[in-house]
Amino acid sequence: MQLLDFGGIALPDRMAAYEIPASAAVSRVAVAGGRVGSYVLGTKHETRKYTASGLFLRSQTYPYDADRVIDQLRRMIGVTSTLRQKMRDGSIRCCEAILISCKAEHNNQSAASLAQPIAFEFESDEFWREETPQIRVLTNALESSCANVGNAQSINIRIEVSSQITRPLIISNARNGYALTYDAAKAEGETLIIDSFASTVTVNGANGYGNMTIPDSQIELMKFESGWNKLQFSQPVTGAIKYNHTWL
Protein backbone atom coordinates (compact mmCIF):
# COMPACT_ATOMS: atom_id res chain seq x y z
CA MET A 1 0.00 0.00 0.00
CA GLN A 2 1.17 3.53 -0.78
CA LEU A 3 -0.36 6.93 -0.14
CA LEU A 4 -0.50 8.63 -3.55
CA ASP A 5 -1.79 12.17 -3.18
CA PHE A 6 -3.94 14.55 -1.18
CA GLY A 7 -6.13 17.11 -2.93
CA GLY A 8 -4.34 16.23 -6.17
CA ILE A 9 -0.91 17.07 -4.70
CA ALA A 10 1.51 14.16 -5.01
CA LEU A 11 2.95 12.66 -1.84
CA PRO A 12 6.45 11.09 -1.82
CA ASP A 13 6.67 8.17 -4.22
CA ARG A 14 8.81 6.30 -1.71
CA MET A 15 7.23 6.14 1.70
CA ALA A 16 9.63 5.16 4.48
CA ALA A 17 6.72 4.17 6.73
CA TYR A 18 3.04 4.75 7.15
CA GLU A 19 0.20 3.45 9.24
CA ILE A 20 -3.41 2.84 8.26
CA PRO A 21 -5.08 1.86 11.56
CA ALA A 22 -7.89 -0.67 11.53
CA SER A 23 -9.18 0.50 14.91
CA ALA A 24 -11.11 3.72 15.43
CA ALA A 25 -11.90 5.94 18.41
CA VAL A 26 -15.27 7.63 18.84
CA SER A 27 -14.81 11.38 19.12
CA ARG A 28 -16.23 14.73 18.07
CA VAL A 29 -14.37 16.81 15.51
CA ALA A 30 -14.91 20.55 15.16
CA VAL A 31 -13.99 22.08 11.81
CA ALA A 32 -15.07 25.10 9.79
CA GLY A 33 -18.31 24.46 7.95
CA GLY A 34 -19.66 22.10 10.59
CA ARG A 35 -18.83 18.88 8.75
CA VAL A 36 -16.09 16.30 8.43
CA GLY A 37 -16.63 14.16 5.36
CA SER A 38 -20.31 13.25 5.45
CA TYR A 39 -21.01 13.70 9.16
CA VAL A 40 -22.66 16.64 10.89
CA LEU A 41 -21.07 18.15 13.99
CA GLY A 42 -22.66 17.16 17.26
CA THR A 43 -23.18 13.54 16.25
CA LYS A 44 -20.80 10.88 17.48
CA HIS A 45 -18.70 9.42 14.72
CA GLU A 46 -15.50 7.51 14.27
CA THR A 47 -12.31 9.33 13.35
CA ARG A 48 -9.05 7.80 12.24
CA LYS A 49 -5.57 9.26 12.06
CA TYR A 50 -3.34 8.20 9.18
CA THR A 51 0.36 8.93 9.57
CA ALA A 52 3.02 8.72 6.89
CA SER A 53 6.67 9.63 6.47
CA GLY A 54 8.82 9.57 3.38
CA LEU A 55 11.28 11.41 1.16
CA PHE A 56 10.71 14.01 -1.48
CA LEU A 57 13.58 13.80 -3.95
CA ARG A 58 14.93 17.05 -5.38
CA SER A 59 16.01 16.96 -9.00
CA GLN A 60 19.39 18.25 -10.16
CA THR A 61 17.67 20.57 -12.64
CA TYR A 62 15.11 21.97 -10.17
CA PRO A 63 16.70 21.79 -6.71
CA TYR A 64 13.76 23.56 -5.01
CA ASP A 65 10.91 21.56 -6.55
CA ALA A 66 10.44 19.49 -3.37
CA ASP A 67 10.18 22.64 -1.28
CA ARG A 68 7.46 24.00 -3.59
CA VAL A 69 5.43 20.80 -3.23
CA ILE A 70 5.80 20.96 0.55
CA ASP A 71 4.56 24.56 0.48
CA GLN A 72 1.52 23.43 -1.51
CA LEU A 73 0.77 20.72 1.05
CA ARG A 74 1.17 23.13 3.98
CA ARG A 75 -1.40 25.37 2.34
CA MET A 76 -3.81 22.41 2.60
CA ILE A 77 -3.46 22.08 6.39
CA GLY A 78 -6.94 22.19 7.91
CA VAL A 79 -8.60 21.58 4.55
CA THR A 80 -10.85 18.60 3.80
CA SER A 81 -9.95 16.91 0.53
CA THR A 82 -9.51 13.50 -1.06
CA LEU A 83 -6.68 11.27 0.19
CA ARG A 84 -5.83 8.39 -2.15
CA GLN A 85 -3.84 5.22 -1.62
CA LYS A 86 -2.69 2.51 -4.01
CA MET A 87 -3.12 -1.10 -2.95
CA ARG A 88 -0.74 -3.94 -3.78
CA ASP A 89 -3.05 -5.20 -6.52
CA GLY A 90 -2.93 -1.79 -8.22
CA SER A 91 -6.44 -0.72 -7.19
CA ILE A 92 -7.05 2.76 -5.74
CA ARG A 93 -8.91 3.53 -2.53
CA CYS A 94 -9.75 6.99 -1.28
CA CYS A 95 -11.38 8.87 1.57
CA GLU A 96 -12.15 12.44 2.54
CA ALA A 97 -9.58 13.55 5.10
CA ILE A 98 -8.07 16.61 6.77
CA LEU A 99 -4.35 17.27 6.66
CA ILE A 100 -3.54 18.17 10.26
CA SER A 101 0.26 18.06 10.21
CA CYS A 102 2.97 18.44 7.57
CA LYS A 103 6.49 18.37 9.02
CA ALA A 104 9.57 18.71 6.85
CA GLU A 105 12.87 17.98 8.56
CA HIS A 106 15.31 20.72 7.70
CA ASN A 107 18.87 20.06 8.82
CA ASN A 108 22.37 20.06 7.40
CA GLN A 109 21.93 16.64 5.88
CA SER A 110 18.68 17.45 4.09
CA ALA A 111 20.01 20.80 2.91
CA ALA A 112 23.10 19.19 1.39
CA SER A 113 21.39 16.24 -0.31
CA LEU A 114 18.62 15.58 -2.81
CA ALA A 115 16.45 13.89 -0.20
CA GLN A 116 13.96 15.90 1.85
CA PRO A 117 12.42 13.93 4.76
CA ILE A 118 8.82 14.78 5.56
CA ALA A 119 6.05 13.41 7.78
CA PHE A 120 2.28 13.78 7.40
CA GLU A 121 -0.71 13.23 9.62
CA PHE A 122 -4.26 13.03 8.28
CA GLU A 123 -7.55 12.64 10.12
CA SER A 124 -10.74 11.24 8.64
CA ASP A 125 -14.14 10.01 9.79
CA GLU A 126 -14.76 8.13 6.56
CA PHE A 127 -13.87 4.56 5.67
CA TRP A 128 -11.75 3.89 2.59
CA ARG A 129 -13.85 3.56 -0.57
CA GLU A 130 -13.02 2.39 -4.07
CA GLU A 131 -12.26 5.24 -6.44
CA THR A 132 -14.70 4.21 -9.19
CA PRO A 133 -18.27 3.52 -8.04
CA GLN A 134 -20.35 0.45 -8.81
CA ILE A 135 -23.43 1.10 -10.96
CA ARG A 136 -26.69 -0.85 -10.93
CA VAL A 137 -29.06 0.21 -13.74
CA LEU A 138 -32.75 0.15 -12.81
CA THR A 139 -35.50 -0.46 -15.38
CA ASN A 140 -38.97 -0.63 -13.84
CA ALA A 141 -37.30 -2.36 -10.90
CA LEU A 142 -38.90 -3.29 -7.61
CA GLU A 143 -35.60 -4.39 -6.08
CA SER A 144 -31.86 -4.48 -6.73
CA SER A 145 -29.13 -6.55 -5.11
CA CYS A 146 -25.90 -4.66 -4.36
CA ALA A 147 -22.76 -6.35 -3.06
CA ASN A 148 -20.37 -4.38 -0.85
CA VAL A 149 -17.21 -6.51 -1.08
CA GLY A 150 -15.39 -4.33 1.45
CA ASN A 151 -15.24 -5.07 5.19
CA ALA A 152 -17.00 -1.91 6.42
CA GLN A 153 -20.43 -0.29 6.25
CA SER A 154 -20.87 2.08 3.33
CA ILE A 155 -22.87 5.31 3.06
CA ASN A 156 -21.32 6.12 -0.32
CA ILE A 157 -24.67 5.53 -2.00
CA ARG A 158 -26.36 7.61 -4.69
CA ILE A 159 -29.86 6.63 -5.84
CA GLU A 160 -31.06 8.24 -9.08
CA VAL A 161 -34.72 8.01 -10.11
CA SER A 162 -35.88 9.25 -13.53
CA SER A 163 -39.29 7.53 -13.61
CA GLN A 164 -42.53 9.28 -12.67
CA ILE A 165 -43.51 9.48 -9.00
CA THR A 166 -47.22 9.96 -8.26
CA ARG A 167 -47.39 8.47 -4.76
CA PRO A 168 -44.90 8.19 -1.86
CA LEU A 169 -41.79 6.29 -2.94
CA ILE A 170 -40.40 4.08 -0.16
CA ILE A 171 -36.87 2.73 -0.56
CA SER A 172 -35.64 0.19 1.98
CA ASN A 173 -32.64 -2.07 2.50
CA ALA A 174 -33.84 -5.55 3.44
CA ARG A 175 -30.40 -6.34 4.88
CA ASN A 176 -30.37 -3.79 7.72
CA GLY A 177 -33.82 -2.21 7.80
CA TYR A 178 -32.71 1.24 6.61
CA ALA A 179 -35.58 3.04 4.87
CA LEU A 180 -36.54 6.41 3.45
CA THR A 181 -39.67 7.90 1.94
CA TYR A 182 -39.85 10.53 -0.79
CA ASP A 183 -43.33 12.06 -0.64
CA ALA A 184 -43.74 14.41 -3.58
CA ALA A 185 -44.90 14.15 -7.18
CA LYS A 186 -42.22 14.06 -9.85
CA ALA A 187 -42.63 13.99 -13.62
CA GLU A 188 -41.01 11.31 -15.76
CA GLY A 189 -37.63 12.51 -17.01
CA GLU A 190 -36.97 14.70 -13.98
CA THR A 191 -34.09 13.25 -11.99
CA LEU A 192 -34.43 12.64 -8.28
CA ILE A 193 -31.00 12.15 -6.68
CA ILE A 194 -30.73 10.80 -3.14
CA ASP A 195 -27.09 11.11 -2.09
CA SER A 196 -26.45 9.46 1.27
CA PHE A 197 -22.78 10.46 1.31
CA ALA A 198 -23.51 14.16 0.80
CA SER A 199 -26.79 13.99 2.79
CA THR A 200 -28.63 15.74 -0.03
CA VAL A 201 -31.87 15.19 -1.97
CA THR A 202 -32.37 17.06 -5.25
CA VAL A 203 -34.77 17.07 -8.20
CA ASN A 204 -33.14 18.42 -11.35
CA GLY A 205 -30.63 20.13 -9.07
CA ALA A 206 -33.21 21.84 -6.84
CA ASN A 207 -33.31 21.03 -3.13
CA GLY A 208 -35.93 18.41 -2.36
CA TYR A 209 -34.81 17.36 1.12
CA GLY A 210 -38.02 18.69 2.67
CA ASN A 211 -39.95 15.95 0.86
CA MET A 212 -37.78 13.20 2.40
CA THR A 213 -38.46 11.44 5.70
CA ILE A 214 -36.37 8.81 7.49
CA PRO A 215 -36.89 7.01 10.82
CA ASP A 216 -35.63 8.77 13.95
CA SER A 217 -33.18 5.92 14.49
CA GLN A 218 -31.33 6.74 11.25
CA ILE A 219 -28.61 9.34 10.81
CA GLU A 220 -27.73 8.56 7.20
CA LEU A 221 -30.23 8.42 4.36
CA MET A 222 -29.08 4.92 3.40
CA LYS A 223 -26.38 2.48 4.46
CA PHE A 224 -24.99 -0.76 3.01
CA GLU A 225 -23.55 -3.49 5.18
CA SER A 226 -20.49 -5.53 4.22
CA GLY A 227 -21.69 -8.28 1.89
CA TRP A 228 -25.00 -8.40 0.05
CA ASN A 229 -27.67 -5.72 0.38
CA LYS A 230 -31.09 -5.65 -1.26
CA LEU A 231 -32.75 -2.33 -2.04
CA GLN A 232 -36.51 -2.62 -2.39
CA PHE A 233 -38.85 -0.02 -3.95
CA SER A 234 -42.54 0.46 -3.22
CA GLN A 235 -43.20 1.12 -6.91
CA PRO A 236 -41.34 0.34 -10.17
CA VAL A 237 -38.28 2.55 -10.52
CA THR A 238 -36.15 3.48 -13.50
CA GLY A 239 -32.76 5.03 -12.88
CA ALA A 240 -29.54 3.84 -11.24
CA ILE A 241 -27.84 3.02 -7.96
CA LYS A 242 -24.23 4.13 -7.63
CA TYR A 243 -22.23 3.01 -4.61
CA ASN A 244 -18.69 2.21 -3.47
CA HIS A 245 -17.18 -0.85 -1.86
CA THR A 246 -15.86 0.30 1.52
CA TRP A 247 -13.03 -0.83 3.83
CA LEU A 248 -11.74 -0.05 7.33
C-alpha positions as CSV (number, residue, x, y, z in Angstrom):
1,M,0.0,0.0,0.0
2,Q,1.2,3.5,-0.8
3,L,-0.4,6.9,-0.1
4,L,-0.5,8.6,-3.5
5,D,-1.8,12.2,-3.2
6,F,-3.9,14.6,-1.2
7,G,-6.1,17.1,-2.9
8,G,-4.3,16.2,-6.2
9,I,-0.9,17.1,-4.7
10,A,1.5,14.2,-5.0
11,L,3.0,12.7,-1.8
12,P,6.5,11.1,-1.8
13,D,6.7,8.2,-4.2
14,R,8.8,6.3,-1.7
15,M,7.2,6.1,1.7
16,A,9.6,5.2,4.5
17,A,6.7,4.2,6.7
18,Y,3.0,4.7,7.1
19,E,0.2,3.5,9.2
20,I,-3.4,2.8,8.3
21,P,-5.1,1.9,11.6
22,A,-7.9,-0.7,11.5
23,S,-9.2,0.5,14.9
24,A,-11.1,3.7,15.4
25,A,-11.9,5.9,18.4
26,V,-15.3,7.6,18.8
27,S,-14.8,11.4,19.1
28,R,-16.2,14.7,18.1
29,V,-14.4,16.8,15.5
30,A,-14.9,20.6,15.2
31,V,-14.0,22.1,11.8
32,A,-15.1,25.1,9.8
33,G,-18.3,24.5,8.0
34,G,-19.7,22.1,10.6
35,R,-18.8,18.9,8.7
36,V,-16.1,16.3,8.4
37,G,-16.6,14.2,5.4
38,S,-20.3,13.3,5.5
39,Y,-21.0,13.7,9.2
40,V,-22.7,16.6,10.9
41,L,-21.1,18.1,14.0
42,G,-22.7,17.2,17.3
43,T,-23.2,13.5,16.2
44,K,-20.8,10.9,17.5
45,H,-18.7,9.4,14.7
46,E,-15.5,7.5,14.3
47,T,-12.3,9.3,13.4
48,R,-9.0,7.8,12.2
49,K,-5.6,9.3,12.1
50,Y,-3.3,8.2,9.2
51,T,0.4,8.9,9.6
52,A,3.0,8.7,6.9
53,S,6.7,9.6,6.5
54,G,8.8,9.6,3.4
55,L,11.3,11.4,1.2
56,F,10.7,14.0,-1.5
57,L,13.6,13.8,-4.0
58,R,14.9,17.1,-5.4
59,S,16.0,17.0,-9.0
60,Q,19.4,18.3,-10.2
61,T,17.7,20.6,-12.6
62,Y,15.1,22.0,-10.2
63,P,16.7,21.8,-6.7
64,Y,13.8,23.6,-5.0
65,D,10.9,21.6,-6.5
66,A,10.4,19.5,-3.4
67,D,10.2,22.6,-1.3
68,R,7.5,24.0,-3.6
69,V,5.4,20.8,-3.2
70,I,5.8,21.0,0.6
71,D,4.6,24.6,0.5
72,Q,1.5,23.4,-1.5
73,L,0.8,20.7,1.0
74,R,1.2,23.1,4.0
75,R,-1.4,25.4,2.3
76,M,-3.8,22.4,2.6
77,I,-3.5,22.1,6.4
78,G,-6.9,22.2,7.9
79,V,-8.6,21.6,4.5
80,T,-10.8,18.6,3.8
81,S,-10.0,16.9,0.5
82,T,-9.5,13.5,-1.1
83,L,-6.7,11.3,0.2
84,R,-5.8,8.4,-2.2
85,Q,-3.8,5.2,-1.6
86,K,-2.7,2.5,-4.0
87,M,-3.1,-1.1,-3.0
88,R,-0.7,-3.9,-3.8
89,D,-3.1,-5.2,-6.5
90,G,-2.9,-1.8,-8.2
91,S,-6.4,-0.7,-7.2
92,I,-7.1,2.8,-5.7
93,R,-8.9,3.5,-2.5
94,C,-9.7,7.0,-1.3
95,C,-11.4,8.9,1.6
96,E,-12.2,12.4,2.5
97,A,-9.6,13.6,5.1
98,I,-8.1,16.6,6.8
99,L,-4.3,17.3,6.7
100,I,-3.5,18.2,10.3
101,S,0.3,18.1,10.2
102,C,3.0,18.4,7.6
103,K,6.5,18.4,9.0
104,A,9.6,18.7,6.9
105,E,12.9,18.0,8.6
106,H,15.3,20.7,7.7
107,N,18.9,20.1,8.8
108,N,22.4,20.1,7.4
109,Q,21.9,16.6,5.9
110,S,18.7,17.4,4.1
111,A,20.0,20.8,2.9
112,A,23.1,19.2,1.4
113,S,21.4,16.2,-0.3
114,L,18.6,15.6,-2.8
115,A,16.4,13.9,-0.2
116,Q,14.0,15.9,1.9
117,P,12.4,13.9,4.8
118,I,8.8,14.8,5.6
119,A,6.0,13.4,7.8
120,F,2.3,13.8,7.4
121,E,-0.7,13.2,9.6
122,F,-4.3,13.0,8.3
123,E,-7.5,12.6,10.1
124,S,-10.7,11.2,8.6
125,D,-14.1,10.0,9.8
126,E,-14.8,8.1,6.6
127,F,-13.9,4.6,5.7
128,W,-11.7,3.9,2.6
129,R,-13.8,3.6,-0.6
130,E,-13.0,2.4,-4.1
131,E,-12.3,5.2,-6.4
132,T,-14.7,4.2,-9.2
133,P,-18.3,3.5,-8.0
134,Q,-20.4,0.4,-8.8
135,I,-23.4,1.1,-11.0
136,R,-26.7,-0.8,-10.9
137,V,-29.1,0.2,-13.7
138,L,-32.7,0.1,-12.8
139,T,-35.5,-0.5,-15.4
140,N,-39.0,-0.6,-13.8
141,A,-37.3,-2.4,-10.9
142,L,-38.9,-3.3,-7.6
143,E,-35.6,-4.4,-6.1
144,S,-31.9,-4.5,-6.7
145,S,-29.1,-6.5,-5.1
146,C,-25.9,-4.7,-4.4
147,A,-22.8,-6.3,-3.1
148,N,-20.4,-4.4,-0.9
149,V,-17.2,-6.5,-1.1
150,G,-15.4,-4.3,1.5
151,N,-15.2,-5.1,5.2
152,A,-17.0,-1.9,6.4
153,Q,-20.4,-0.3,6.3
154,S,-20.9,2.1,3.3
155,I,-22.9,5.3,3.1
156,N,-21.3,6.1,-0.3
157,I,-24.7,5.5,-2.0
158,R,-26.4,7.6,-4.7
159,I,-29.9,6.6,-5.8
160,E,-31.1,8.2,-9.1
161,V,-34.7,8.0,-10.1
162,S,-35.9,9.3,-13.5
163,S,-39.3,7.5,-13.6
164,Q,-42.5,9.3,-12.7
165,I,-43.5,9.5,-9.0
166,T,-47.2,10.0,-8.3
167,R,-47.4,8.5,-4.8
168,P,-44.9,8.2,-1.9
169,L,-41.8,6.3,-2.9
170,I,-40.4,4.1,-0.2
171,I,-36.9,2.7,-0.6
172,S,-35.6,0.2,2.0
173,N,-32.6,-2.1,2.5
174,A,-33.8,-5.5,3.4
175,R,-30.4,-6.3,4.9
176,N,-30.4,-3.8,7.7
177,G,-33.8,-2.2,7.8
178,Y,-32.7,1.2,6.6
179,A,-35.6,3.0,4.9
180,L,-36.5,6.4,3.5
181,T,-39.7,7.9,1.9
182,Y,-39.8,10.5,-0.8
183,D,-43.3,12.1,-0.6
184,A,-43.7,14.4,-3.6
185,A,-44.9,14.1,-7.2
186,K,-42.2,14.1,-9.9
187,A,-42.6,14.0,-13.6
188,E,-41.0,11.3,-15.8
189,G,-37.6,12.5,-17.0
190,E,-37.0,14.7,-14.0
191,T,-34.1,13.2,-12.0
192,L,-34.4,12.6,-8.3
193,I,-31.0,12.2,-6.7
194,I,-30.7,10.8,-3.1
195,D,-27.1,11.1,-2.1
196,S,-26.5,9.5,1.3
197,F,-22.8,10.5,1.3
198,A,-23.5,14.2,0.8
199,S,-26.8,14.0,2.8
200,T,-28.6,15.7,0.0
201,V,-31.9,15.2,-2.0
202,T,-32.4,17.1,-5.2
203,V,-34.8,17.1,-8.2
204,N,-33.1,18.4,-11.4
205,G,-30.6,20.1,-9.1
206,A,-33.2,21.8,-6.8
207,N,-33.3,21.0,-3.1
208,G,-35.9,18.4,-2.4
209,Y,-34.8,17.4,1.1
210,G,-38.0,18.7,2.7
211,N,-39.9,15.9,0.9
212,M,-37.8,13.2,2.4
213,T,-38.5,11.4,5.7
214,I,-36.4,8.8,7.5
215,P,-36.9,7.0,10.8
216,D,-35.6,8.8,13.9
217,S,-33.2,5.9,14.5
218,Q,-31.3,6.7,11.2
219,I,-28.6,9.3,10.8
220,E,-27.7,8.6,7.2
221,L,-30.2,8.4,4.4
222,M,-29.1,4.9,3.4
223,K,-26.4,2.5,4.5
224,F,-25.0,-0.8,3.0
225,E,-23.6,-3.5,5.2
226,S,-20.5,-5.5,4.2
227,G,-21.7,-8.3,1.9
228,W,-25.0,-8.4,0.0
229,N,-27.7,-5.7,0.4
230,K,-31.1,-5.7,-1.3
231,L,-32.7,-2.3,-2.0
232,Q,-36.5,-2.6,-2.4
233,F,-38.8,0.0,-4.0
234,S,-42.5,0.5,-3.2
235,Q,-43.2,1.1,-6.9
236,P,-41.3,0.3,-10.2
237,V,-38.3,2.5,-10.5
238,T,-36.2,3.5,-13.5
239,G,-32.8,5.0,-12.9
240,A,-29.5,3.8,-11.2
241,I,-27.8,3.0,-8.0
242,K,-24.2,4.1,-7.6
243,Y,-22.2,3.0,-4.6
244,N,-18.7,2.2,-3.5
245,H,-17.2,-0.8,-1.9
246,T,-15.9,0.3,1.5
247,W,-13.0,-0.8,3.8
248,L,-11.7,-0.1,7.3
